[in-house]
Amino acid sequence: PLPSDHATIVDSAWDSSSDDNQVLANAYSIPIKRCDLRTLNGVSWLNDEVINFYMNLIATRSVDVDSLPTVHVVSTFFYPKLRSSGYRGVRRWTRRVDVFAMDIM
């Protein structure tokens, strides 16, 4: 179980009477608002911000913990951009990363 102070924070995040546009977390240049977090409840569709935030958490953890495989993530917008614009539209997305040196892409 969560410690009571953590449970209070979680309960506050799920509070339906609070502002949906309040930013609850901000990392990787991705602000997570209360309305984004609510997509994790029930059978709602996840939104791109939640998925991108979580993928960046995984990639960061792979850097911080040596025993984990190396991971490179791209935005959920990568594939639609690749489909609509081809290689030309996404060629700069990995220019600073050797994707062939990664264990997981």
Steps between C-alpha positions, in 0.01 A plus 500: 500500500598859443609712794218735599678813371542335158140380502388859558696615194348224286148576623555867417611411146179301441275769654228566242415839644850634430619682187547256209776718353713507814849367423579219746838397360740657254806319370657429161323815372171317547250654738256246646170658592226358718292426187795300357528298819129419491553307176661232721169437674248248372486409134598840361746532214846606614611827353835565334633711787461217753662248266790731409558590867511134603729401213741776605492371858604158368781649288628706793499197727702306242771768523492518881515123561796329335348151516208599277506491119564828319181652365424773251144627466338721244173686530171334418487752216799331329306235307224731372770746390695221332186383317400849387844644417725200457861486613547867417249592772674308779866479400608751767314324782798272573793704371661524847447135585664187367186288487706194407678525837167473685368173636138611458353759268 
